[in-house]
Amino acid sequence: MIDRSRRARIAADCLGLARYGILTDVAGGEKPLDWVGTSRDDLRTFPQQVRSTMAYALLLAENGEKHPDAKPLHGFGGAGVVEMVDDWDGSTYRAVYTVKFESAVYVLHAFQKKSHKGIATPKSDLDLIKIRLKQAEEADRIAKQQRVRR
């Protein structure tokens, strides 16, 4: 559990780093953060306030915690795939990551929801998340093999 003063430092670090479009493991988390596909570049296009919120949620995930606004993404069998949603200036931004692997927290997708029909995640985005989840699974398998060899 992260104490209140450490949370404040992490939030301040996130604000500073997000301003420059850089997200790194500033908290020295239990798991490193790994980006799949273009998720990092996509997140960098978000407004600063949204990047800060997303960065804080990811840092909490690295430390085994969950942001209050992070929810399991439906259709992925449990709480292993998480969706963080933030609204800003009339737009909705989402970051999807998985905490179900041992080697890292994998950020699978970051996008601005464009559809105004309901709150459901568009099928094209769900398909991309499924593909990237398989890529994260493969990366985790390789990371395990490398740890065993050492």
DSSP file (Angstrom, degrees, kcal/mol; ACC not computed):
  #  RESIDUE AA STRUCTURE BP1 BP2  ACC     N-H-->O    O-->H-N    N-H-->O    O-->H-N    TCO  KAPPA ALPHA  PHI   PSI    X-CA   Y-CA   Z-CA
    1    1 A M              0   0    0      0, 0.0     2,-0.5     0, 0.0    63,-0.0   0.000 360.0 360.0 360.0 135.7    0.0    0.0    0.0
    2    2 A I        -     0   0    0      1,-0.0     5,-0.0     2,-0.0    58,-0.0  -0.766 360.0-128.4 -89.8 126.9    1.4    3.4   -0.9
    3    3 A D     >  -     0   0    0     -2,-0.5     4,-2.3     1,-0.1     5,-0.2  -0.252  26.1-102.8 -73.0 166.3    1.2    5.9    2.0
    4    4 A R  H  > S+     0   0    0      1,-0.2     4,-2.0     2,-0.2     5,-0.1   0.866 119.2  49.9 -60.0 -42.2   -0.4    9.4    1.5
    5    5 A S  H  > S+     0   0    0      1,-0.2     4,-1.9     2,-0.2    -1,-0.2   0.885 111.5  49.3 -67.4 -36.7    2.8   11.3    1.3
    6    6 A R  H  > S+     0   0    0      2,-0.2     4,-2.8     1,-0.2    -1,-0.2   0.889 107.8  54.8 -68.5 -37.6    4.2    8.9   -1.3
    7    7 A R  H  X S+     0   0    0     -4,-2.3     4,-2.8     1,-0.2    -2,-0.2   0.914 107.5  50.5 -58.3 -42.7    1.0    9.2   -3.3
    8    8 A A  H  X S+     0   0    0     -4,-2.0     4,-2.4     2,-0.2    -1,-0.2   0.906 111.2  47.7 -63.3 -41.8    1.5   13.0   -3.3
    9    9 A R  H  X S+     0   0    0     -4,-1.9     4,-2.7     2,-0.2    -2,-0.2   0.910 112.5  49.2 -65.3 -41.7    5.1   12.6   -4.6
   10   10 A I  H  X S+     0   0    0     -4,-2.8     4,-2.8     2,-0.2    -2,-0.2   0.931 111.5  48.9 -62.7 -44.8    3.9   10.2   -7.3
   11   11 A A  H  X S+     0   0    0     -4,-2.8     4,-2.4     2,-0.2    -2,-0.2   0.915 112.3  48.3 -61.4 -42.7    1.2   12.5   -8.4
   12   12 A A  H  X S+     0   0    0     -4,-2.4     4,-2.3     2,-0.2    -1,-0.2   0.914 112.1  49.3 -63.8 -42.2    3.6   15.4   -8.5
   13   13 A D  H  X S+     0   0    0     -4,-2.7     4,-3.0     1,-0.2     5,-0.3   0.915 110.7  50.9 -61.3 -42.9    6.1   13.3  -10.5
   14   14 A C  H  X S+     0   0    0     -4,-2.8     4,-3.1     1,-0.2     5,-0.3   0.909 109.0  50.6 -62.5 -42.4    3.3   12.3  -12.9
   15   15 A L  H  X S+     0   0    0     -4,-2.4     4,-1.4     1,-0.2    -1,-0.2   0.924 114.0  44.7 -62.0 -43.7    2.3   15.9  -13.5
   16   16 A G  H  X S+     0   0    0     -4,-2.3     4,-0.7     2,-0.2    -2,-0.2   0.929 118.0  42.4 -66.8 -45.1    5.8   16.9  -14.2
   17   17 A L  H ><>S+     0   0    0     -4,-3.0     5,-2.4     1,-0.2     3,-0.9   0.896 111.1  54.5 -70.0 -40.3    6.5   13.9  -16.5
   18   18 A A  H ><5S+     0   0    0     -4,-3.1     3,-1.3    -5,-0.3    -1,-0.2   0.838  98.2  64.9 -64.1 -30.9    3.2   14.0  -18.3
   19   19 A R  H 3<5S+     0   0    0     -4,-1.4    -1,-0.3     1,-0.3    -2,-0.2   0.845 109.1  39.5 -58.9 -32.5    3.9   17.7  -19.2
   20   20 A Y  T <<5S-     0   0    0     -3,-0.9    -1,-0.3    -4,-0.7    -2,-0.2   0.355 117.3-112.1 -98.9   4.9    6.8   16.5  -21.3
   21   21 A G  T < 5S+     0   0    0     -3,-1.3     2,-0.5    -4,-0.3    -3,-0.2   0.746  76.2 129.3  73.8  22.7    5.0   13.4  -22.6
   22   22 A I      < -     0   0    0     -5,-2.4     2,-0.5    -6,-0.1    -1,-0.2  -0.940  33.9-178.2-116.2 130.1    7.3   11.1  -20.7
   23   23 A L        +     0   0    0     -2,-0.5     2,-0.3    -3,-0.1    -9,-0.0  -0.987  17.7 153.8-125.6 122.0    6.0    8.3  -18.5
   24   24 A T        -     0   0    0     -2,-0.5     2,-2.1     8,-0.0     3,-0.3  -0.806  58.5 -80.2-136.6 178.7    8.6    6.2  -16.7
   25   25 A D    >   +     0   0    0     -2,-0.3     3,-0.8     1,-0.2    -2,-0.0  -0.479  61.2 152.8 -81.9  69.5    8.8    4.0  -13.6
   26   26 A V  T 3   +     0   0    0     -2,-2.1    -1,-0.2     1,-0.2   -13,-0.0   0.722  68.4  54.7 -73.8 -20.4    9.3    7.0  -11.2
   27   27 A A  T 3  S-     0   0    0     -3,-0.3    -1,-0.2   -17,-0.0    -2,-0.1   0.527 103.7-125.1 -92.0  -4.7    7.8    5.1   -8.3
   28   28 A G    <   -     0   0    0     -3,-0.8    -2,-0.1     1,-0.1    -3,-0.0   0.954  44.7-162.6  61.5  48.5   10.1    2.1   -8.5
   29   29 A G        -     0   0    0      2,-0.2    34,-0.2     1,-0.1    33,-0.1   0.047  32.1-107.4 -66.3 169.7    7.1   -0.1   -8.7
   30   30 A E  S    S+     0   0    0     32,-0.8    33,-0.2     1,-0.1    -1,-0.1   0.847 108.7  31.5 -64.2 -35.3    6.8   -3.8   -8.1
   31   31 A K  S    S-     0   0    0     31,-1.7    -2,-0.2    30,-0.0    73,-0.2  -0.953  87.2-120.6-123.3 142.7    6.3   -4.3  -11.8
   32   32 A P        -     0   0    0      0, 0.0    73,-2.8     0, 0.0     2,-0.5  -0.360  29.2-113.5 -73.9 164.3    7.8   -2.3  -14.7
   33   33 A L  E     -a  105   0A   0     71,-0.2     2,-0.4    -2,-0.1    73,-0.2  -0.862  32.8-172.7-100.1 130.7    5.6   -0.6  -17.2
   34   34 A D  E     -a  106   0A   0     71,-2.9    73,-3.0    -2,-0.5     2,-0.4  -0.982  13.4-142.6-128.0 138.6    5.7   -1.9  -20.7
   35   35 A W  E     -a  107   0A   0     -2,-0.4     2,-0.4    71,-0.2    73,-0.2  -0.844   9.4-152.8-104.8 133.0    4.0   -0.4  -23.8
   36   36 A V    >   -     0   0    0     71,-2.5     3,-1.6    -2,-0.4     4,-0.1  -0.887  59.1 -33.3-107.3 133.3    2.5   -2.5  -26.5
   37   37 A G  T 3  S-     0   0    0     -2,-0.4     3,-0.4     1,-0.2     4,-0.2  -0.331 121.2 -25.2  61.9-135.7    2.2   -1.2  -30.1
   38   38 A T  T 3> S+     0   0    0      1,-0.2     4,-3.0    70,-0.2     5,-0.2   0.179  99.4 117.2 -96.7  16.4    1.6    2.5  -30.3
   39   39 A S  H <> S+     0   0    0     -3,-1.6     4,-2.4     1,-0.2    -1,-0.2   0.862  75.4  48.9 -57.6 -39.0    0.0    2.9  -26.9
   40   40 A R  H  > S+     0   0    0     -3,-0.4     4,-1.8     2,-0.2    -1,-0.2   0.948 114.2  44.4 -66.5 -47.8    2.7    5.2  -25.5
   41   41 A D  H  > S+     0   0    0      1,-0.2     4,-0.6     2,-0.2    -2,-0.2   0.886 113.4  52.2 -63.7 -38.2    2.6    7.5  -28.5
   42   42 A D  H >< S+     0   0    0     -4,-3.0     3,-1.2     1,-0.2     4,-0.3   0.915 108.4  50.1 -64.0 -42.8   -1.2    7.5  -28.5
   43   43 A L  H >< S+     0   0    0     -4,-2.4     3,-1.6     1,-0.3    -1,-0.2   0.844 101.7  63.5 -65.0 -32.2   -1.3    8.4  -24.8
   44   44 A R  H 3< S+     0   0    0     -4,-1.8    -1,-0.3     1,-0.3    -2,-0.2   0.694  94.3  61.9 -65.4 -18.1    1.1   11.3  -25.5
   45   45 A T  T << S+     0   0    0     -3,-1.2    -1,-0.3    -4,-0.6    -2,-0.2   0.586  83.9 101.3 -83.9  -9.5   -1.5   12.9  -27.7
   46   46 A F  S <  S-     0   0    0     -3,-1.6     5,-0.0    -4,-0.3    66,-0.0  -0.322  88.5 -88.8 -70.5 156.1   -4.0   13.2  -24.8
   47   47 A P    >>  -     0   0    0      0, 0.0     4,-2.6     0, 0.0     3,-0.5  -0.291  42.5-107.7 -59.8 152.5   -4.4   16.6  -23.1
   48   48 A Q  H 3> S+     0   0    0      1,-0.3     4,-2.4     2,-0.2     5,-0.2   0.870 118.1  52.6 -52.9 -44.4   -2.0   17.2  -20.2
   49   49 A Q  H 3> S+     0   0    0      1,-0.2     4,-1.7     2,-0.2    -1,-0.3   0.880 111.8  46.1 -63.5 -37.7   -4.7   16.8  -17.5
   50   50 A V  H <> S+     0   0    0     -3,-0.5     4,-2.8     2,-0.2     5,-0.2   0.912 110.8  52.6 -70.6 -43.0   -5.8   13.4  -19.0
   51   51 A R  H  X S+     0   0    0     -4,-2.6     4,-2.9     1,-0.2    -2,-0.2   0.898 108.3  52.2 -58.1 -40.4   -2.1   12.2  -19.3
   52   52 A S  H  X S+     0   0    0     -4,-2.4     4,-2.2    -5,-0.2    -1,-0.2   0.922 110.9  46.0 -63.3 -44.5   -1.6   13.1  -15.6
   53   53 A T  H  X S+     0   0    0     -4,-1.7     4,-2.2     2,-0.2    -2,-0.2   0.926 115.3  46.7 -63.8 -45.0   -4.6   11.0  -14.5
   54   54 A M  H  X S+     0   0    0     -4,-2.8     4,-2.4     2,-0.2    -2,-0.2   0.903 110.9  52.3 -64.6 -41.6   -3.6    8.1  -16.7
   55   55 A A  H  X S+     0   0    0     -4,-2.9     4,-2.4    -5,-0.2    -1,-0.2   0.910 109.6  49.2 -61.8 -42.4    0.0    8.3  -15.6
   56   56 A Y  H  X S+     0   0    0     -4,-2.2     4,-2.3     2,-0.2    -1,-0.2   0.917 110.3  50.7 -63.7 -42.8   -1.1    8.2  -11.9
   57   57 A A  H  X S+     0   0    0     -4,-2.2     4,-2.0     1,-0.2    10,-0.2   0.898 111.6  48.4 -61.3 -40.5   -3.4    5.2  -12.6
   58   58 A L  H  X S+     0   0    0     -4,-2.4     4,-2.2     2,-0.2    -1,-0.2   0.881 109.5  51.6 -69.1 -38.1   -0.5    3.3  -14.3
   59   59 A L  H  X S+     0   0    0     -4,-2.4     4,-1.2     2,-0.2    -2,-0.2   0.897 109.3  50.3 -65.7 -38.9    1.9    4.1  -11.4
   60   60 A L  H  <>S+     0   0    0     -4,-2.3     5,-3.0     1,-0.2     3,-0.5   0.920 109.1  52.1 -61.8 -42.5   -0.7    2.7   -9.0
   61   61 A A  H ><5S+     0   0    0     -4,-2.0     3,-1.8     1,-0.2    -2,-0.2   0.886 104.2  56.7 -61.4 -39.4   -1.0   -0.4  -11.2
   62   62 A E  H 3<5S+     0   0    0     -4,-2.2   -31,-1.7     1,-0.3   -32,-0.8   0.834 108.7  48.1 -59.3 -31.9    2.8   -0.8  -11.1
   63   63 A N  T 3<5S-     0   0    0     -4,-1.2    -1,-0.3    -3,-0.5    -2,-0.2   0.209 124.9-101.3 -96.7  14.3    2.6   -0.9   -7.3
   64   64 A G  T < 5S+     0   0    0     -3,-1.8    -3,-0.2     1,-0.3     2,-0.2   0.650  86.3 114.3  79.7  15.2   -0.2   -3.4   -7.2
   65   65 A E      < -     0   0    0     -5,-3.0     2,-0.4    -6,-0.2    -1,-0.3  -0.620  56.9-131.4-112.4 174.2   -3.0   -0.9   -6.5
   66   66 A K        -     0   0    0     -2,-0.2    -8,-0.1    -3,-0.1    -9,-0.1  -0.991  17.3-121.8-132.2 132.9   -5.9    0.3   -8.6
   67   67 A H    >   -     0   0    0     -2,-0.4     3,-1.7   -10,-0.2   -10,-0.0  -0.433  30.3-119.3 -64.5 143.0   -7.1    3.8   -9.3
   68   68 A P  T 3  S+     0   0    0      0, 0.0    -1,-0.1     0, 0.0   -11,-0.0   0.790 114.0  48.3 -57.9 -27.6  -10.7    4.4   -8.1
   69   69 A D  T 3  S+     0   0    0      2,-0.0    16,-0.6    15,-0.0     2,-0.4   0.462  87.4 104.6 -92.8  -1.2  -11.8    5.1  -11.7
   70   70 A A  E <   -B   84   0A   0     -3,-1.7    14,-0.2    14,-0.2    12,-0.0  -0.662  49.4-179.1 -83.4 133.7  -10.2    2.0  -13.2
   71   71 A K  E     -B   83   0A   0     12,-2.5    12,-3.6    -2,-0.4     2,-0.1  -0.946  34.8 -95.0-132.2 149.8  -12.6   -0.8  -14.0
   72   72 A P  E     -B   82   0A   0      0, 0.0     2,-0.6     0, 0.0    10,-0.3  -0.401  43.7-117.8 -61.1 140.2  -12.3   -4.2  -15.5
   73   73 A L    >   -     0   0    0      8,-2.9     3,-1.0     5,-0.2     8,-0.2  -0.724  32.1-119.2 -83.3 122.6  -12.8   -4.2  -19.3
   74   74 A H  T 3  S+     0   0    0     -2,-0.6    -1,-0.1     1,-0.2     5,-0.0  -0.279  92.8  34.5 -63.5 142.6  -15.9   -6.4  -20.1
   75   75 A G  T 3  S+     0   0    0      3,-0.0    -1,-0.2     0, 0.0    -2,-0.0   0.482  93.0  90.6  94.8   4.2  -15.3   -9.3  -22.3
   76   76 A F  S <  S-     0   0    0     -3,-1.0     4,-0.2     2,-0.2    -2,-0.1   0.136  98.7-104.8-120.3  19.9  -11.8  -10.2  -21.1
   77   77 A G  S    S-     0   0    0      2,-0.1     3,-0.3     3,-0.1     2,-0.2   0.962  75.0 -27.0  65.3  61.7  -12.7  -12.6  -18.3
   78   78 A G  S    S-     0   0    0      1,-0.2     3,-0.5    -5,-0.1    -2,-0.2  -0.675 100.6 -39.0 109.8-158.3  -12.2  -10.9  -15.0
   79   79 A A  S    S+     0   0    0     -2,-0.2    20,-0.2     1,-0.2    -1,-0.2   0.233 100.3  97.4 -97.2  13.0  -10.1   -8.1  -13.6
   80   80 A G  S    S+     0   0    0     -3,-0.3    19,-1.9    -4,-0.2    20,-0.8   0.781  81.9  52.2 -74.1 -26.5   -6.9   -8.8  -15.5
   81   81 A V  E    S- C   0  98A   0     -3,-0.5    -8,-2.9    17,-0.2     2,-0.4  -0.959  79.4-166.9-113.4 121.0   -7.6   -6.3  -18.3
   82   82 A V  E     -BC  72  97A   0     15,-3.5    15,-2.5    -2,-0.5     2,-0.5  -0.840  12.1-154.1-116.0 142.2   -8.4   -2.9  -16.9
   83   83 A E  E     -BC  71  96A   0    -12,-3.6   -12,-2.5    -2,-0.4     2,-0.5  -0.965   3.9-162.0-116.6 127.0   -9.8    0.2  -18.5
   84   84 A M  E     -BC  70  95A   0     11,-3.1    11,-2.2    -2,-0.5     2,-0.4  -0.940  12.7-167.9-105.9 125.2   -9.1    3.7  -17.2
   85   85 A V  E     + C   0  94A   0    -16,-0.6     2,-0.4    -2,-0.5     9,-0.2  -0.936   9.8 174.5-118.4 135.5  -11.6    6.3  -18.4
   86   86 A D  E     - C   0  93A   0      7,-2.6     7,-3.0    -2,-0.4     2,-0.4  -0.997  17.4-148.2-140.4 135.9  -11.2   10.1  -18.1
   87   87 A D  E     + C   0  92A   0     -2,-0.4     2,-0.3     5,-0.2     5,-0.2  -0.834  20.8 170.5-103.0 139.9  -13.4   12.8  -19.5
   88   88 A W  E >   - C   0  91A   0      3,-2.8     3,-2.1    -2,-0.4    -2,-0.0  -0.937  63.4 -15.8-152.0 126.2  -12.0   16.2  -20.6
   89   89 A D  T 3  S-     0   0    0     -2,-0.3     3,-0.1     1,-0.3    -1,-0.0   0.857 127.9 -47.8  51.8  44.1  -13.5   19.1  -22.4
   90   90 A G  T 3  S+     0   0    0      1,-0.3     2,-0.3     0, 0.0    -1,-0.3   0.450 119.3 103.1  81.9   0.1  -16.4   17.1  -23.7
   91   91 A S  E <   -C   88   0A   0     -3,-2.1    -3,-2.8     2,-0.0     2,-0.5  -0.829  62.5-136.3-115.5 155.3  -14.3   14.1  -24.9
   92   92 A T  E     -CD  87 113A   0     21,-0.6    21,-2.6    -2,-0.3     2,-0.4  -0.940  17.4-167.8-113.2 130.8  -13.7   10.7  -23.4
   93   93 A Y  E     -CD  86 112A   0     -7,-3.0    -7,-2.6    -2,-0.5     2,-0.4  -0.920   4.6-168.0-118.4 142.5  -10.2    9.2  -23.3
   94   94 A R  E     -CD  85 111A   0     17,-3.1    17,-2.7    -2,-0.4     2,-0.4  -0.982  12.7-170.8-134.4 142.8   -9.4    5.6  -22.4
   95   95 A A  E     -CD  84 110A   0    -11,-2.2   -11,-3.1    -2,-0.4     2,-0.5  -1.000  11.6-161.2-127.5 133.2   -6.3    3.6  -21.6
   96   96 A V  E     +CD  83 109A   0     13,-3.3    12,-2.3    -2,-0.4    13,-1.7  -0.957  18.6 161.9-117.6 130.7   -6.4   -0.1  -21.4
   97   97 A Y  E     -CD  82 107A   0    -15,-2.5   -15,-3.5    -2,-0.5     2,-0.4  -0.937  28.1-131.8-142.3 164.4   -3.8   -2.1  -19.6
   98   98 A T  E     +CD  81 106A   0      8,-2.5     8,-1.7    -2,-0.3   -17,-0.2  -0.964  17.2 177.8-123.8 139.0   -3.3   -5.6  -18.1
   99   99 A V        +     0   0    0    -19,-1.9   -18,-0.1    -2,-0.4    -1,-0.1   0.201  60.6  98.3-114.9  10.9   -1.9   -6.5  -14.7
  100  100 A K        +     0   0    0    -20,-0.8     2,-0.3     6,-0.1    -1,-0.1   0.538  65.7  81.0 -83.9  -5.1   -2.4  -10.3  -15.1
  101  101 A F  S    S-     0   0    0      3,-0.4     3,-0.1   -21,-0.2    36,-0.0  -0.730  72.2-137.1-103.2 152.8    1.2  -11.1  -16.0
  102  102 A E  S    S+     0   0    0     -2,-0.3    -1,-0.1     1,-0.2     3,-0.1   0.847  94.7  53.4 -73.3 -36.1    4.1  -11.5  -13.7
  103  103 A S  S    S-     0   0    0      1,-0.1     2,-0.3   -72,-0.1    -1,-0.2   0.773 115.9 -18.1 -80.8 -25.9    6.8   -9.6  -15.5
  104  104 A A        -     0   0    0    -73,-0.2     2,-0.6    -3,-0.1    -3,-0.4  -0.990  58.9 -98.9-166.0 166.3    5.1   -6.2  -16.2
  105  105 A V  E     -a   33   0A   0    -73,-2.8   -71,-2.9    -2,-0.3     2,-0.6  -0.930  46.0-151.5 -93.3 119.0    2.1   -4.0  -16.4
  106  106 A Y  E     -aD  34  98A   0     -8,-1.7    -8,-2.5    -2,-0.6     2,-0.7  -0.843   7.5-147.5-101.2 122.9    1.4   -3.9  -20.1
  107  107 A V  E     +aD  35  97A   0    -73,-3.0   -71,-2.5    -2,-0.6   -10,-0.3  -0.805  20.5 179.5 -86.6 116.6   -0.4   -0.9  -21.6
  108  108 A L  E     -     0   0A   0    -12,-2.3     2,-0.3    -2,-0.7   -11,-0.2   0.833  55.4  -7.2 -90.9 -36.2   -2.4   -2.3  -24.5
  109  109 A H  E     - D   0  96A   0    -13,-1.7   -13,-3.3   -70,-0.1     2,-0.4  -0.983  45.8-167.6-163.4 145.3   -4.2    0.7  -26.0
  110  110 A A  E     + D   0  95A   0     -2,-0.3     2,-0.3   -15,-0.2   -15,-0.2  -0.986  29.2 149.5-138.4 129.0   -4.9    4.3  -25.5
  111  111 A F  E     - D   0  94A   0    -17,-2.7   -17,-3.1    -2,-0.4     2,-0.5  -0.992  46.2-114.8-157.4 159.2   -7.5    6.1  -27.5
  112  112 A Q  E     - D   0  93A   0     -2,-0.3     2,-0.5   -19,-0.2   -19,-0.2  -0.886  38.3-124.8 -96.4 126.5  -10.1    8.9  -27.6
  113  113 A K  E     + D   0  92A   0    -21,-2.6   -21,-0.6    -2,-0.5     8,-0.0  -0.607  31.9 176.8 -75.2 121.8  -13.6    7.5  -27.9
  114  114 A K        +     0   0    0     -2,-0.5    -1,-0.2   -23,-0.1     2,-0.1   0.756  46.6  94.7 -97.4 -29.7  -15.1    9.1  -30.9
  115  115 A S        -     0   0    0      1,-0.1    -2,-0.0     5,-0.1     0, 0.0  -0.375  51.6-164.2 -70.3 140.9  -18.5    7.4  -31.1
  116  116 A H        +     0   0    0     -2,-0.1     2,-1.0     1,-0.1    -1,-0.1   0.279  62.8 102.8-103.9   8.3  -21.4    9.2  -29.5
  117  117 A K  S    S-     0   0    0      3,-0.1     3,-0.2     1,-0.0    -2,-0.1  -0.775  94.6 -52.5 -95.8  95.1  -23.6    6.0  -29.5
  118  118 A G        -     0   0    0     -2,-1.0    -1,-0.0     1,-0.2     0, 0.0  -0.029  69.4 -76.8  72.1-175.0  -23.5    4.7  -25.9
  119  119 A I  S    S+     0   0    0      2,-0.1    -1,-0.2    -3,-0.1    -2,-0.0   0.432  83.6 124.1-103.4  -1.5  -20.6    4.0  -23.7
  120  120 A A        -     0   0    0     -3,-0.2    -5,-0.1     1,-0.1    -3,-0.1  -0.259  69.0-110.1 -63.5 145.2  -19.5    0.7  -25.2
  121  121 A T        -     0   0    0      1,-0.1    -1,-0.1     2,-0.1     5,-0.1  -0.615  43.1-104.6 -73.5 130.6  -15.9    0.3  -26.5
  122  122 A P    >>  -     0   0    0      0, 0.0     4,-2.1     0, 0.0     3,-0.5  -0.222  22.9-121.6 -58.5 146.0  -15.9    0.2  -30.3
  123  123 A K  H 3> S+     0   0    0      1,-0.2     4,-2.7     2,-0.2     5,-0.2   0.857 111.1  57.7 -58.0 -38.9  -15.4   -3.2  -31.8
  124  124 A S  H 3> S+     0   0    0      1,-0.2     4,-1.8     2,-0.2    -1,-0.2   0.887 109.0  46.0 -62.0 -37.3  -12.3   -2.1  -33.8
  125  125 A D  H <> S+     0   0    0     -3,-0.5     4,-2.4     2,-0.2    -1,-0.2   0.894 111.4  51.5 -71.6 -39.2  -10.7   -1.0  -30.5
  126  126 A L  H  X S+     0   0    0     -4,-2.1     4,-2.2     2,-0.2    -2,-0.2   0.897 109.3  51.2 -62.5 -40.1  -11.7   -4.3  -28.8
  127  127 A D  H  X S+     0   0    0     -4,-2.7     4,-2.0     2,-0.2    -1,-0.2   0.911 110.5  48.3 -62.9 -42.4  -10.1   -6.2  -31.7
  128  128 A L  H  X S+     0   0    0     -4,-1.8     4,-2.5     1,-0.2    -2,-0.2   0.894 109.6  52.8 -65.2 -39.7   -6.9   -4.3  -31.3
  129  129 A I  H  X S+     0   0    0     -4,-2.4     4,-2.3     1,-0.2    -2,-0.2   0.904 108.0  51.5 -62.3 -41.2   -6.8   -4.8  -27.6
  130  130 A K  H  X S+     0   0    0     -4,-2.2     4,-1.7     2,-0.2    -2,-0.2   0.914 110.8  47.9 -62.0 -43.4   -7.2   -8.6  -28.1
  131  131 A I  H  X S+     0   0    0     -4,-2.0     4,-1.7     1,-0.2    -2,-0.2   0.930 114.1  46.2 -62.5 -45.8   -4.3   -8.6  -30.6
  132  132 A R  H  X S+     0   0    0     -4,-2.5     4,-2.4     1,-0.2    -2,-0.2   0.818 106.7  58.3 -70.6 -29.7   -2.1   -6.6  -28.2
  133  133 A L  H  X S+     0   0    0     -4,-2.3     4,-2.3     2,-0.2    -1,-0.2   0.902 106.3  49.5 -63.8 -39.9   -3.0   -8.8  -25.3
  134  134 A K  H  X S+     0   0    0     -4,-1.7     4,-2.1     2,-0.2    -2,-0.2   0.883 110.1  51.0 -64.4 -38.1   -1.7  -11.8  -27.2
  135  135 A Q  H  X S+     0   0    0     -4,-1.7     4,-2.3     2,-0.2    -2,-0.2   0.899 110.5  48.8 -65.3 -39.9    1.5   -9.8  -27.9
  136  136 A A  H  X S+     0   0    0     -4,-2.4     4,-2.6     2,-0.2    -2,-0.2   0.889 108.8  53.7 -65.6 -39.4    1.8   -9.0  -24.1
  137  137 A E  H  X S+     0   0    0     -4,-2.3     4,-2.1     2,-0.2    -2,-0.2   0.907 110.4  46.7 -61.2 -42.4    1.3  -12.7  -23.3
  138  138 A E  H  X S+     0   0    0     -4,-2.1     4,-2.3     2,-0.2    -2,-0.2   0.907 111.5  50.7 -66.4 -42.1    4.1  -13.6  -25.7
  139  139 A A  H  X S+     0   0    0     -4,-2.3     4,-2.3     1,-0.2    -2,-0.2   0.890 110.7  49.7 -62.5 -39.2    6.4  -10.9  -24.2
  140  140 A D  H  X S+     0   0    0     -4,-2.6     4,-2.3     2,-0.2    -1,-0.2   0.897 109.0  51.9 -66.5 -40.4    5.6  -12.2  -20.7
  141  141 A R  H  X S+     0   0    0     -4,-2.1     4,-2.0     2,-0.2    -2,-0.2   0.917 111.4  47.0 -61.6 -43.4    6.4  -15.7  -21.7
  142  142 A I  H  X S+     0   0    0     -4,-2.3     4,-2.3     1,-0.2    -2,-0.2   0.904 110.1  53.0 -64.9 -41.5    9.8  -14.6  -23.2
  143  143 A A  H  X S+     0   0    0     -4,-2.3     4,-1.9     1,-0.2    -2,-0.2   0.889 108.6  50.6 -61.5 -39.5   10.5  -12.6  -20.0
  144  144 A K  H  X S+     0   0    0     -4,-2.3     4,-2.1     2,-0.2    -1,-0.2   0.918 109.3  50.7 -63.7 -43.4    9.9  -15.7  -17.9
  145  145 A Q  H  X S+     0   0    0     -4,-2.0     4,-1.8     1,-0.2    -2,-0.2   0.902 109.7  50.4 -62.2 -40.6   12.2  -17.8  -20.0
  146  146 A Q  H  X S+     0   0    0     -4,-2.3     4,-0.9     1,-0.2    -1,-0.2   0.873 109.4  50.9 -66.6 -36.6   15.0  -15.2  -19.7
  147  147 A R  H  < S+     0   0    0     -4,-1.9     3,-0.4     1,-0.2    -1,-0.2   0.883 108.8  51.8 -67.1 -37.3   14.6  -15.1  -15.9
  148  148 A V  H  < S+     0   0    0     -4,-2.1    -2,-0.2     1,-0.2    -1,-0.2   0.868 106.4  54.5 -66.6 -36.4   14.8  -18.9  -15.7
  149  149 A R  H  <        0   0    0     -4,-1.8    -1,-0.2     1,-0.2    -2,-0.2   0.750 360.0 360.0 -69.9 -24.0   18.1  -18.8  -17.7
  150  150 A R     <        0   0    0     -4,-0.9    -1,-0.2    -3,-0.4    -2,-0.2   0.491 360.0 360.0 -77.9 360.0   19.8  -16.4  -15.4
